[in-house]
């Protein structure tokens, strides 16, 4: 047993040593290679191990020249590389595209300060792209093409997908990206892009992937923008889970599910049939019976959803909700009244709900 252990060490050690040497060659600069007046700030940044916004980091970004930041972008410390690249891509004096191109393969993990949202583990390259304010669309397009051709392993590759506009040349790449072991959010972005090609042959595969309730939760936009009747059983199943979550928990736990519920109402309403009316009516009536403190919020959420997706099946709910409709929705209701001859009362509520679909970090 001991002999086998030694053999493993002998075999693995050269690989580890070779990897360390290659990393040293690629990122050769130590803190001692910089001017003495900068070293305390660089050492402090490394000791904190956080890509953030404090006075130490401000000093590094403001005082180092372009040449010194380029050198720092090849530091042996990933945190220093990330800080240097954030500043370099923002400077008009630097070659933004070539800086990004030369560092897209930097997949070392750093800790990013996200302010009130805590911290986030990300790669140096993903952080660089996230923090880049591209100077023009042509520069951005060049980076997008480079990422999609050589770096689809990056998280940024998934956030890019919304900008590809179903370009045929990317279809095989996107199909492959949906099969990778990634976060629910990233797979949702890939499935959304795949659905955008509107190929009937992809629907069974997409439905199978969406059978996970966590993935479906991230994909309401897909089922709404690219609707298909085969997705609806998944929405019905999800409705039962969400129904129990909202109405079986104390008020303080319900807040977490508000936006989830509002997105879900809007998605279901877009199907405009008896089954969607049944789901929405179930949430509406149960909420009115319980008289939860969230009642007006959910009333308005259902109201917004059915006003945005008018159909005869929603008429009973429109009439029932007429006393709770926002004044800002008055024109919409007037149109519905003329279309379906539905009476309505003046609004008594003070809430307005907006459905927002944030999907992209590229600027």
N, C-alpha and C positions, 0 to 999 in steps of 0.2 A: 504493500500500500504506500509506504514512504517513498519507494523507488518511483512509483507512478506519479507521485506528487512532484518529485524533482523533475521528472520528464516534462510535466505540464509547465513548470516554471521556466525550464530551458527553452521550450517552444514558444511560450507567450512573451517572455521578456524581450526578445529582439523586436517583436511587433510593437510593443509599448514604447521601446526606446526609439524605434524608427518614427513612430507617430509624433513623439515629443520633439524629435529633431526637425521633422517637417514643419511642425507648428512654430518652432523657434525661427526657422528660416523665413517663414511667411510673415511672422509678427516679431521682428528682431529687437524692438526697442524696449528697454527697461527704463524705469523712472530715472535712474542715474544718468541716462543719456540726454536728459533735458537740462536746461539752465537751472542753476541752484535756486533762483528766486521763484521758480514754478514748482519745485519738488514738494514743498509742504502741502500745497493745494492738491497736487496729484496724489500724494500719499493719503491725504484725508479722503479724497473721492474714492480711492480703492478700499480704504478701511470701512467706509460706509456701505460700499457695494450696492449703490442705488443710483439709477439714472433718474435724477430728479431736478430740483429747481432752487437749491439753497445758494447761499453767498459764495461758497467754495466753487460750485459749478459755474456760477455767473462769472467769477473771476477767470476761470479757465477759458470760457467761451469768449469773453470780452478782450482779454489781454494777449492771448496767443495769436500769432500771425497765421496767414493761410499756410505758409510753409511749415510752421510748427504744428498746426493742426493736422496737416497731411501726414506728418511724422507720427503724431499721436494716434492717428487712425490705423497705424500699424504697430501699436503698442502690444506688449505681451498680455496686457490686462483688458479683457472684453469690455468692462465698464468704461474705461478711458476711450476705447475705440468707439463705443456707442455715443459718448458725449461729443467726441471730435466730429463724427459724421453728422450728428444733429446740427451742429453749427456750420459745418462746411456746406451742406446742401442748402443752407439758408443764405449764404453769402453770395452776393451777385458777382464778386470777384473770382469765385471758384467755378470750375467746370462741373456743373451739376450732374450732367449725364454720365461722364466718365468716372466721376467719384462713385456714383451709384453702381455703375457697371462693374467696377473693380472690387466692390464689396458685397455683391449679392450672394456670394457663397460663404459669407461669414455667419455661420449658424451657431456660434457660441451663445449660450443662454445668459441673459442679464435680467436684473430685477428692475422693472419700470415703475416709478412712482406715478400712480393714477389719481393723486389728490384724494378727494373724499371717497373715491371708490376703492381705495386701498392700493395694493401693488399687483403687478402682472408679470409673469415670467414670459419673456419673449426672446427671439433671436436678435442679434445685432442688426442683421439685414432687415428683418421685419420692422424693427423700431425705426431704422433709417427711413424706410418707405413711409411708415405711418406719420413721421414727423416732417416729411418733405412737402413743401408747398410748391408744386411744379409751376415753372414760369410760363409755360404755354402748353397747349394740348398736344403739340407735335412732340415735345420732350416727353410728356407722359406716355404717349402712344409708343414711342421707342422703348421705354422701360417696360411697358406692358408686354410688348412682343418678345422682349428678351426674357422676361420672367416666364411667360407661357412656353417658350421654346426650351429653356434650360433649367428653370428653377421652380417647377410646379410643386415641389415639396414644401415651399414656404407658405405660411398662413396668408401672406399678401396675395399669393396666386388665387386663393379662394375669394378674397374680397375684390379682386379684379373682375371676376366673372360677370358682374352686372354690367360692365362696360363693353363687353365683347359683341353685343347685339346679334347673337346667334350666327356669328361668322362661321361658315361651313368648315373652314380649315381647322377650327378648334374643336369640332364635335368629338373626334376620337379621344382627344386629350381630356375633355370634360367628362366623357363617359368613364374614362379610367380614374379620374379624380374622385368620382362618386363611390368607388370601390375601396378606397384607402381607409386605413384606421385613423380617423380624424375626429375632432369634436363635433357635437351635434350641430352647432352653428355653421361650421365649415361644410359639412356634408349637406346641410340644408341649402347653402349657397350654390353648391355644385348641382344639386337636384333641380333647383330653380332654373339654373342656366340650361340644364339638359331639357327640362320641360319647355323652355323657350323655343326649341327647334320644332316643337309640335309634331313629333313623330308618334303615330299611334302605337308603333311597336315598342316604344319606351314606357308606355303607361303601366303595363303589368309590373315591370321592374320598379318603377317609381312607387307604385302602390305598395309593393312588398317592403320597400325601404321605409315607407311612411307608417308601416304597421306598428312601429315603436312610437308610443305616445309622446315620448320626449322629443323625438325627431319631428313628429307631426306638429307639436307645439311651435317649433321653430319654422314650420313650413306653411303656415296659414296663407301667406302671400302666394305661394305656389298654387294651392288648391283654389284660390280666388281668382288669380290672374289667368290660370290655365285650367278651368274647371272641367271635370269629367265625372259622369255619374258613378263610375267605379270607385271614386274617392269617398263618396257620401257615406257608405257604411262605416268608414274610419271616423268620420266626423260624428256620426251617431254614437259610436262607442266612446269617443272622447267626451261627448256631451254628458254621458252618464258619469264619467269620472270627475269632470269639472263640476257638475251639479252637486255631487256628494262633497267635494272639496269646499265649495263656497258655502253651502247651507248646513254643514255639519260641524263647522269650526267656530270658535269664538270670534268676535268682531276683530280683535287685534290681529288675528291670523288671516282674515279675509282680505285685508288691504293688499297683501302680496299677490293675490289672484285677480285684482281688478283689471289691470291692463291685459292680462291673459284672456279674461272673460270678454272684454270689449273687442279685442281682435277676433276672438272666436265668433261673436255675434255677427260682426261684419262679414266674415267669411261664409258663415252658414246662410245669411240672408241673400248672398249673391246667387244662390242656387234657385231661388224664386219658385218653390214648389210646395206641395202639401207637407212633405217630410221636413223641410226647413221651417215651415210655419209651426209645425208641431213642436220642434225643438225650442224655438224662441218663445212660444206660448208657455211651455213648461217652466222656463226660467222666469218669465214675467209673473205668472200666477203664483208660483211658490214664493217669490220675493215679496209680493203684495200681501200674502197671508202672514208671513213672518214679521213684516214691518221692520226689517233690518235697518240699521242706520245707513246702510249703503243703498237703500231702496231707490232713491232718486237717481243715483249714479247708474244703476243697472237699468232703470226705466229709460233714462236718456240714451244709454248705450244701445238698447234694443230699438228705441225710436230712431236714432240716427241710422242704424243699420237698415231698417225697413223703408225709411224715407229715401235713402240712397239707392234702394233696390225695389221700387214699387211693383207690386203685382196684386191681382185680385185675392190671392190666398192670405195676404197680410191685412186685408180690410178690417176684420174684427179687432185686430190689435191696434190699428191706426185709430179706430173709433175709441177704443178703451184708453189709449194713451193721450187722447186729445186734450185732456186737462193738464197734462204735464209737459207739453211741448214748449221748447224754448222760443222766445220772441224772435230770435234770429232765424228760426226755421219757419216763420209764418208764411213767407212766400212759397216755400216748398209745399207746405200743407195746402195753401190756396190752389196750387196747381193740381194736387191730388184730389182736392175737393171737386174741382171742375172736371177732372178725368173720371172719377168714380162716384161723384155726388155724395161725398161723405161729410157730414156736419162736424164742426170742431169748436172747442171752447178756447177762450183766451188762456194763455200760459200762466201758470202760477209758480213755476220752478225757477231757480236761479243758476242752474248748472248748464254747461255746454260741454259735450264730449267730442274730442277730435281723435280720429284714428290716424296714427303716424307709423310708417314702416321704415325705420332706419336700416339701411342695408350696406352702406359703403363707407370705408375709411379713407379712400383715395381722394385727394383734393386737387 
